[in-house]
């Protein structure tokens, strides 16, 4: 498999991290999680307004460095901001790697259930009481300046399927020329 940079996408609780780690394990790619970086910034005292943009700046700086060294990467973030795919694609182009996007989705009831059952980092959403509350929080997040729908070509994976099925779909996509 040729060197690649895979950008995960999708709302909180959609299974991005689970699938990202499975892809990393199957391919040997390094998984970089934006929430780990943002949580470290928050724990160090950065405000929410600083920690979010800082996390993406650090994520892309590390991504460029590691892909330049020859590593394949999986970038684990929601990708709500429209410049995220552009930045990832630019890094891949500069280092001669293939660029892919996998968007995770599932029914809102599953999202709410997953959020309630996970151990959240400081930067992550945790238990949300209802689908209506989830929709409200998601709409607030998507109404921020610079956010928008994912317009880049990508693979959409229904993560309510078993992980093995999701991984197989992602692996077939990564082995294709659809980047």
PyMOL commands that set and color helices and strands:
alter all, ss='L'
color gray80, all
select helices_A, chain A and resi 16-27+34-43+48-68+83-95+108-117+131-142+163-174
alter helices_A, ss='H'
color red, helices_A
select strands_A, chain A and resi 4-9+30-33+73-76+98-105+155-158
alter strands_A, ss='S'
color yellow, strands_A
deselect
rebuild
show_as cartoon
